[in-house]
């Protein structure tokens, strides 16, 4: 963990180093992923079978590729009642939030008499990647599947690895809650390739979303254009802006809520009180010794954590914008003034009683968010990721007479005579 003071002479350079630090995997997987994609594209199911036998250590020919929706319903019914209620609450709140994102079609006629507008329609099919094994998150399944359902996607195909043939029953329960009925036992880059190109029993889709390891992320990157993707996400991150009126234990827990995800995640605290910074640092050390995920969180905190003391919290906000964090907590009594200054953040959590963890599960907004400073130009997953907009226009003879001459002039200026002629003939111009 590094400690910075905004009043120090070397602060600008040290903070720039923090902003520019790359935490994403340095492993060069591009060639391996390209090989897998090529095999799935050309060999189809045969490649899926060989890769699944070798990498996930079970035979899909013997077990079958598909997971029966009845197994998902059974997994849901077998949940402890409190957990079942929590899943249902999360799903209902996520659905309600995303229903407000549905776009409205436009259709109007302007002063020239031209009919103009745009029509929104869902993609035909979306593929959802759900990690298996240790990093299995039913909450992410809900965050990806429900916006697709709200958008009106008719076919939702879920792929999930089942190492050694073992399924994650909580993920199956979440699939039942989300209404997913097409589930395939395949993971890794080969699953993304199968969704994009089609392979064996898996028909191709139009959009692929969902988190995964470096191989999955690289496969999505390489296949963008064949299919749409949500984003290429990197390690998670949190920035907390907090004054000394907070309980240091609360803020320490907030920082560790991201540090426990992975050894390359990042947790940063901005505060205007050096004593409070010390107290939070001590609380982090205390809590690291009590977490079952302490080893991972310790590595992440030591390697990527930062505590930054600033003269005032208002002065922290331009620095926060430079980080463009995935998650931003404004842990103050009246967060609106600080919030008004935020330009770049994936999701913002307002006030002392709004820990980021609430947003991960049941609040409603999507927790699939841009990382690695991508919040400068990207947004979190939404209903719009599963829809596309078609513009339309219609002219009558009068409207064409008004707009046509300018079109002819511009087309001729660009050296495109056929463009000009297609309008000029209708205007009976001599072209």
LUMVEX-487429 format. One record per residue (C-alpha): x, y, z; residue number from 0. Coordinates in Angstrom, 2 decimals. Layout:
N
PT,X,Y,Z,NUM
...
This chain:
431
PT,0.00,0.00,0.00,0
PT,1.30,3.45,-0.83,1
PT,0.64,6.61,1.16,2
PT,0.49,9.93,-0.68,3
PT,0.11,13.49,0.54,4
PT,-1.24,15.98,-1.98,5
PT,0.90,18.73,-0.44,6
PT,4.18,16.86,-1.00,7
PT,6.58,18.12,-3.64,8
PT,6.63,14.76,-5.44,9
PT,2.88,14.19,-5.32,10
PT,2.16,14.97,-8.98,11
PT,4.70,12.44,-10.22,12
PT,3.70,9.74,-7.74,13
PT,0.01,10.18,-8.44,14
PT,0.65,10.04,-12.19,15
PT,2.43,6.71,-11.62,16
PT,-0.64,5.46,-9.75,17
PT,-2.97,6.52,-12.55,18
PT,-0.81,4.96,-15.24,19
PT,-0.12,1.68,-13.43,20
PT,-1.35,-1.31,-15.44,21
PT,-2.87,-4.09,-13.36,22
PT,-4.31,-6.17,-16.14,23
PT,-2.79,-9.54,-16.85,24
PT,0.54,-9.38,-18.64,25
PT,0.08,-12.97,-19.79,26
PT,0.22,-13.12,-23.56,27
PT,-2.80,-15.25,-24.39,28
PT,-3.65,-13.69,-27.74,29
PT,-2.09,-16.40,-29.90,30
PT,-3.53,-19.22,-27.82,31
PT,-6.99,-17.67,-28.00,32
PT,-6.67,-17.16,-31.76,33
PT,-5.80,-20.83,-32.17,34
PT,-8.83,-21.91,-30.13,35
PT,-11.17,-19.62,-32.08,36
PT,-9.80,-20.95,-35.36,37
PT,-10.31,-24.54,-34.26,38
PT,-13.89,-23.98,-33.11,39
PT,-14.72,-22.12,-36.32,40
PT,-13.37,-24.87,-38.56,41
PT,-13.83,-28.04,-36.49,42
PT,-17.00,-27.14,-34.62,43
PT,-18.19,-29.64,-32.02,44
PT,-15.12,-31.81,-32.42,45
PT,-12.93,-28.98,-31.14,46
PT,-15.32,-28.25,-28.26,47
PT,-15.23,-31.88,-27.17,48
PT,-11.42,-32.12,-27.22,49
PT,-10.90,-28.81,-25.44,50
PT,-13.50,-29.57,-22.77,51
PT,-12.03,-33.03,-22.10,52
PT,-8.54,-31.57,-21.78,53
PT,-9.23,-28.31,-19.93,54
PT,-12.30,-29.09,-17.82,55
PT,-11.54,-32.78,-17.32,56
PT,-14.90,-34.32,-18.20,57
PT,-16.47,-35.82,-21.29,58
PT,-19.42,-33.81,-22.63,59
PT,-20.35,-36.69,-24.92,60
PT,-21.06,-38.83,-21.86,61
PT,-22.69,-36.12,-19.72,62
PT,-24.40,-34.25,-22.53,63
PT,-23.81,-30.57,-23.39,64
PT,-27.03,-29.17,-22.00,65
PT,-28.12,-28.56,-18.41,66
PT,-31.81,-29.29,-17.94,67
PT,-33.91,-26.32,-16.75,68
PT,-35.50,-28.78,-14.31,69
PT,-32.12,-29.03,-12.58,70
PT,-32.09,-25.26,-12.22,71
PT,-35.55,-25.28,-10.68,72
PT,-34.51,-28.05,-8.30,73
PT,-31.42,-26.08,-7.29,74
PT,-33.59,-23.04,-6.59,75
PT,-36.07,-25.04,-4.52,76
PT,-33.23,-26.58,-2.52,77
PT,-31.85,-23.23,-1.42,78
PT,-32.06,-22.15,2.19,79
PT,-35.19,-19.94,2.34,80
PT,-33.30,-16.78,3.26,81
PT,-30.97,-17.17,0.29,82
PT,-33.90,-17.87,-2.03,83
PT,-35.59,-14.69,-0.80,84
PT,-32.37,-12.73,-1.35,85
PT,-32.08,-13.95,-4.95,86
PT,-35.69,-13.05,-5.63,87
PT,-35.24,-9.58,-4.11,88
PT,-32.12,-8.95,-6.17,89
PT,-33.84,-10.05,-9.37,90
PT,-36.91,-7.90,-8.76,91
PT,-34.89,-4.78,-8.02,92
PT,-32.54,-5.31,-10.97,93
PT,-35.53,-5.80,-13.25,94
PT,-37.33,-2.69,-11.97,95
PT,-34.23,-0.50,-12.43,96
PT,-33.54,-1.73,-15.95,97
PT,-37.14,-1.42,-17.09,98
PT,-36.67,2.34,-16.78,99
PT,-33.84,2.14,-19.33,100
PT,-36.00,0.98,-22.21,101
PT,-35.64,3.60,-24.97,102
PT,-38.53,5.30,-26.71,103
PT,-39.02,5.23,-30.48,104
PT,-39.24,8.59,-32.26,105
PT,-41.30,9.45,-35.34,106
PT,-41.89,13.03,-36.47,107
PT,-42.10,15.30,-39.50,108
PT,-39.87,18.36,-39.72,109
PT,-40.48,21.78,-41.26,110
PT,-39.32,20.53,-44.69,111
PT,-42.00,17.85,-44.62,112
PT,-39.50,15.01,-44.12,113
PT,-40.57,12.11,-41.93,114
PT,-37.74,11.21,-39.56,115
PT,-37.28,8.93,-36.62,116
PT,-35.62,5.98,-34.98,117
PT,-36.91,2.57,-33.97,118
PT,-35.38,0.37,-31.26,119
PT,-35.43,-3.42,-31.47,120
PT,-33.70,-6.14,-29.43,121
PT,-31.10,-8.45,-30.88,122
PT,-32.43,-11.90,-31.76,123
PT,-30.08,-13.82,-29.47,124
PT,-27.64,-13.05,-26.68,125
PT,-24.97,-15.25,-25.16,126
PT,-24.19,-15.04,-21.45,127
PT,-20.87,-16.27,-20.12,128
PT,-21.00,-17.35,-16.46,129
PT,-17.73,-18.36,-14.76,130
PT,-17.61,-21.71,-13.02,131
PT,-15.53,-23.18,-10.25,132
PT,-14.21,-20.83,-7.53,133
PT,-15.20,-17.60,-9.30,134
PT,-18.89,-18.39,-9.70,135
PT,-21.13,-15.40,-9.12,136
PT,-24.90,-15.82,-9.35,137
PT,-25.26,-12.06,-8.90,138
PT,-23.41,-11.47,-12.18,139
PT,-25.73,-13.90,-13.93,140
PT,-28.72,-11.81,-12.84,141
PT,-26.98,-8.56,-13.83,142
PT,-26.39,-9.87,-17.36,143
PT,-29.52,-11.91,-18.01,144
PT,-32.20,-9.56,-16.66,145
PT,-31.31,-6.53,-18.85,146
PT,-31.42,-8.85,-21.87,147
PT,-34.86,-10.06,-20.86,148
PT,-36.06,-6.50,-20.27,149
PT,-34.76,-5.54,-23.72,150
PT,-36.95,-8.25,-25.21,151
PT,-34.26,-10.69,-26.37,152
PT,-36.07,-13.88,-27.35,153
PT,-33.17,-16.32,-27.08,154
PT,-30.67,-16.22,-24.24,155
PT,-27.94,-18.87,-24.37,156
PT,-25.86,-19.34,-21.22,157
PT,-22.47,-21.06,-21.24,158
PT,-20.68,-22.06,-18.07,159
PT,-17.68,-24.31,-17.42,160
PT,-18.26,-27.33,-15.18,161
PT,-14.73,-28.41,-14.14,162
PT,-14.58,-32.15,-13.45,163
PT,-18.23,-32.22,-14.42,164
PT,-19.32,-30.36,-11.29,165
PT,-22.01,-27.68,-11.56,166
PT,-22.45,-24.72,-9.23,167
PT,-25.94,-25.11,-7.80,168
PT,-26.26,-21.47,-6.76,169
PT,-25.58,-20.43,-10.36,170
PT,-28.23,-22.89,-11.52,171
PT,-30.68,-21.40,-9.03,172
PT,-29.95,-17.91,-10.35,173
PT,-30.51,-19.16,-13.90,174
PT,-33.95,-20.33,-12.84,175
PT,-34.74,-16.94,-11.32,176
PT,-33.62,-15.22,-14.53,177
PT,-35.69,-17.55,-16.68,178
PT,-32.77,-19.03,-18.64,179
PT,-33.66,-22.33,-20.28,180
PT,-30.70,-22.80,-22.68,181
PT,-27.55,-23.67,-20.71,182
PT,-24.42,-25.29,-22.13,183
PT,-21.61,-26.98,-20.19,184
PT,-18.67,-25.29,-21.87,185
PT,-16.32,-22.51,-20.79,186
PT,-13.19,-20.62,-21.71,187
PT,-12.32,-19.03,-25.03,188
PT,-13.90,-22.01,-26.80,189
PT,-17.30,-21.11,-25.32,190
PT,-17.07,-17.54,-26.63,191
PT,-16.06,-18.88,-30.05,192
PT,-19.01,-21.28,-30.05,193
PT,-21.42,-18.45,-29.22,194
PT,-19.96,-16.29,-31.98,195
PT,-19.65,-18.84,-34.78,196
PT,-21.92,-21.64,-33.67,197
PT,-20.54,-25.10,-32.89,198
PT,-22.24,-28.45,-32.37,199
PT,-25.54,-27.90,-30.55,200
PT,-24.80,-24.23,-29.84,201
PT,-26.31,-21.86,-32.39,202
PT,-24.61,-18.47,-32.91,203
PT,-25.79,-15.35,-31.08,204
PT,-25.61,-11.64,-31.80,205
PT,-24.19,-10.28,-28.51,206
PT,-21.98,-11.88,-25.86,207
PT,-21.77,-10.53,-22.32,208
PT,-20.47,-11.71,-18.97,209
PT,-17.22,-11.80,-16.97,210
PT,-14.40,-14.29,-17.36,211
PT,-10.66,-14.84,-17.07,212
PT,-7.99,-13.43,-19.35,213
PT,-8.72,-16.06,-22.04,214
PT,-12.41,-15.22,-22.05,215
PT,-11.72,-11.48,-22.18,216
PT,-9.28,-11.91,-25.06,217
PT,-11.73,-14.09,-26.97,218
PT,-14.38,-11.40,-26.66,219
PT,-11.87,-8.82,-27.87,220
PT,-10.91,-10.90,-30.92,221
PT,-14.50,-11.79,-31.82,222
PT,-15.89,-8.29,-31.54,223
PT,-17.34,-7.55,-34.95,224
PT,-18.49,-11.13,-35.42,225
PT,-20.65,-10.50,-32.37,226
PT,-21.25,-7.51,-30.17,227
PT,-19.77,-7.57,-26.67,228
PT,-20.46,-5.73,-23.45,229
PT,-16.87,-4.72,-22.68,230
PT,-13.39,-6.10,-22.11,231
PT,-13.21,-5.79,-18.34,232
PT,-10.07,-5.78,-16.24,233
PT,-9.45,-6.08,-12.50,234
PT,-12.01,-4.51,-10.18,235
PT,-11.37,-1.23,-8.36,236
PT,-12.87,1.04,-5.74,237
PT,-12.19,4.63,-4.74,238
PT,-13.58,5.87,-1.42,239
PT,-13.74,9.58,-0.60,240
PT,-14.29,9.89,3.15,241
PT,-14.01,12.44,5.96,242
PT,-13.06,11.77,9.57,243
PT,-16.68,11.48,10.70,244
PT,-16.78,7.96,9.29,245
PT,-16.13,4.85,11.34,246
PT,-12.66,3.67,10.22,247
PT,-13.84,0.07,10.41,248
PT,-16.60,0.76,7.90,249
PT,-14.23,2.33,5.40,250
PT,-11.65,-0.42,5.86,251
PT,-14.32,-3.01,5.08,252
PT,-15.34,-1.04,1.99,253
PT,-11.78,-1.03,0.69,254
PT,-11.38,-4.75,1.33,255
PT,-14.68,-5.53,-0.37,256
PT,-12.87,-5.12,-3.67,257
PT,-9.42,-6.26,-2.57,258
PT,-10.79,-9.74,-1.83,259
PT,-11.84,-10.25,-5.47,260
PT,-8.38,-10.81,-6.89,261
PT,-4.73,-10.09,-6.21,262
PT,-4.71,-7.39,-8.91,263
PT,-7.74,-5.41,-7.72,264
PT,-7.25,-1.87,-6.46,265
PT,-8.59,0.00,-3.41,266
PT,-7.92,3.71,-2.90,267
PT,-8.92,6.05,-0.08,268
PT,-9.01,9.84,-0.35,269
PT,-9.39,11.70,2.94,270
PT,-8.73,15.18,4.27,271
PT,-7.60,13.95,7.69,272
PT,-4.19,12.30,8.23,273
PT,-5.26,10.82,11.57,274
PT,-8.29,9.22,9.95,275
PT,-6.03,7.81,7.22,276
PT,-3.93,6.17,9.93,277
PT,-7.03,4.77,11.61,278
PT,-8.34,3.25,8.39,279
PT,-4.95,1.73,7.60,280
PT,-4.87,0.12,11.04,281
PT,-8.43,-1.16,10.60,282
PT,-7.50,-2.71,7.26,283
PT,-4.62,-4.57,8.91,284
PT,-6.92,-5.77,11.66,285
PT,-9.60,-7.01,9.29,286
PT,-7.15,-8.72,6.95,287
PT,-6.43,-11.17,9.75,288
PT,-10.10,-12.15,10.05,289
PT,-11.11,-12.62,6.41,290
PT,-11.35,-16.04,4.81,291
PT,-10.20,-14.22,1.67,292
PT,-7.39,-12.51,3.59,293
PT,-4.51,-13.92,1.55,294
PT,-5.90,-12.58,-1.72,295
PT,-6.95,-9.28,-0.16,296
PT,-3.52,-8.86,1.48,297
PT,-1.72,-9.24,-1.83,298
PT,-4.08,-6.80,-3.57,299
PT,-3.84,-4.21,-0.76,300
PT,-0.06,-4.40,-0.49,301
PT,0.48,-4.24,-4.25,302
PT,-2.27,-1.87,-5.38,303
PT,-3.81,-0.14,-2.37,304
PT,-3.36,3.57,-1.77,305
PT,-4.25,6.11,0.91,306
PT,-4.16,9.72,-0.25,307
PT,-4.42,12.71,2.07,308
PT,-5.73,15.90,0.46,309
PT,-6.23,19.41,1.87,310
PT,-9.99,19.16,1.22,311
PT,-12.33,16.58,-0.25,312
PT,-13.29,19.00,-3.01,313
PT,-9.66,18.94,-4.12,314
PT,-9.83,15.17,-4.35,315
PT,-12.46,15.20,-7.08,316
PT,-10.24,16.15,-10.05,317
PT,-7.89,13.38,-8.93,318
PT,-10.77,10.93,-8.79,319
PT,-11.71,11.88,-12.34,320
PT,-8.21,11.06,-13.51,321
PT,-8.62,7.57,-12.04,322
PT,-12.10,7.19,-13.61,323
PT,-12.86,4.37,-11.18,324
PT,-15.22,1.48,-11.61,325
PT,-16.76,2.14,-8.18,326
PT,-16.74,5.47,-6.33,327
PT,-18.02,5.89,-2.77,328
PT,-18.67,9.39,-1.45,329
PT,-18.82,8.68,2.29,330
PT,-19.91,12.08,3.59,331
PT,-23.12,13.47,5.11,332
PT,-24.05,15.58,2.06,333
PT,-22.52,13.91,-1.00,334
PT,-24.34,15.91,-3.68,335
PT,-21.76,18.71,-3.91,336
PT,-18.99,16.19,-4.51,337
PT,-21.17,14.13,-6.83,338
PT,-21.82,17.21,-8.97,339
PT,-18.07,17.37,-9.67,340
PT,-17.77,13.75,-10.83,341
PT,-17.34,13.31,-14.58,342
PT,-15.82,9.84,-14.86,343
PT,-16.97,6.87,-12.77,344
PT,-18.70,3.59,-13.52,345
PT,-21.09,3.81,-10.57,346
PT,-21.26,6.23,-7.63,347
PT,-22.42,5.37,-4.10,348
PT,-23.79,8.36,-2.22,349
PT,-23.44,8.80,1.54,350
PT,-22.07,6.95,4.54,351
PT,-24.76,4.27,4.46,352
PT,-24.27,3.25,0.83,353
PT,-21.45,0.69,0.71,354
PT,-20.46,-0.52,-2.73,355
PT,-21.41,-4.08,-1.79,356
PT,-25.10,-3.10,-1.84,357
PT,-24.69,-2.28,-5.52,358
PT,-23.12,-5.66,-6.19,359
PT,-26.27,-7.49,-5.21,360
PT,-29.65,-5.95,-4.55,361
PT,-29.74,-2.18,-5.18,362
PT,-30.75,-2.40,-8.85,363
PT,-28.12,-0.62,-11.01,364
PT,-25.88,-2.95,-12.97,365
PT,-22.62,-4.04,-11.40,366
PT,-21.00,-4.85,-14.76,367
PT,-18.94,-1.67,-15.03,368
PT,-15.98,-0.27,-16.97,369
PT,-12.58,-0.78,-15.33,370
PT,-9.04,0.37,-16.05,371
PT,-10.03,4.05,-16.51,372
PT,-12.51,3.08,-19.25,373
PT,-15.24,5.03,-17.44,374
PT,-13.80,8.01,-19.33,375
PT,-15.61,6.74,-22.42,376
PT,-17.72,3.72,-21.45,377
PT,-20.75,2.94,-19.32,378
PT,-21.99,-0.01,-17.32,379
PT,-24.03,-2.80,-18.86,380
PT,-27.58,-1.75,-19.67,381
PT,-30.66,-2.68,-21.65,382
PT,-29.19,-0.76,-24.61,383
PT,-26.37,-3.32,-24.91,384
PT,-29.00,-5.80,-26.07,385
PT,-30.75,-3.46,-28.50,386
PT,-29.97,-1.60,-31.69,387
PT,-31.43,1.54,-33.19,388
PT,-32.63,1.78,-36.79,389
PT,-33.12,5.27,-38.17,390
PT,-35.68,5.95,-40.88,391
PT,-36.78,8.81,-43.13,392
PT,-39.44,9.40,-45.73,393
PT,-39.78,12.23,-48.29,394
PT,-42.60,13.17,-50.55,395
PT,-42.12,15.07,-53.83,396
PT,-42.24,18.45,-52.11,397
PT,-39.66,17.49,-49.48,398
PT,-37.36,16.04,-52.14,399
PT,-37.59,19.27,-54.11,400
PT,-36.42,21.18,-51.06,401
PT,-33.52,18.90,-50.03,402
PT,-32.54,17.46,-53.39,403
PT,-30.52,20.30,-54.95,404
PT,-28.20,20.52,-51.94,405
PT,-27.73,16.75,-52.06,406
PT,-26.83,16.89,-55.75,407
PT,-24.34,19.68,-55.12,408
PT,-22.60,17.84,-52.30,409
PT,-22.49,14.53,-54.19,410
PT,-20.93,16.18,-57.23,411
PT,-18.41,17.96,-55.01,412
PT,-17.41,14.58,-53.57,413
PT,-16.98,13.09,-57.05,414
PT,-19.88,10.65,-56.72,415
PT,-21.97,11.17,-59.86,416
PT,-24.27,8.18,-59.32,417
PT,-25.28,9.61,-55.96,418
PT,-26.08,12.92,-57.65,419
PT,-27.95,11.24,-60.52,420
PT,-30.21,9.18,-58.20,421
PT,-31.56,12.47,-56.85,422
PT,-31.33,14.56,-60.02,423
PT,-33.44,12.11,-62.05,424
PT,-36.25,12.46,-59.55,425
PT,-35.91,16.25,-59.71,426
PT,-35.77,16.09,-63.51,427
PT,-32.47,17.91,-63.46,428
PT,-30.13,17.55,-66.41,429
PT,-27.33,15.49,-64.84,430
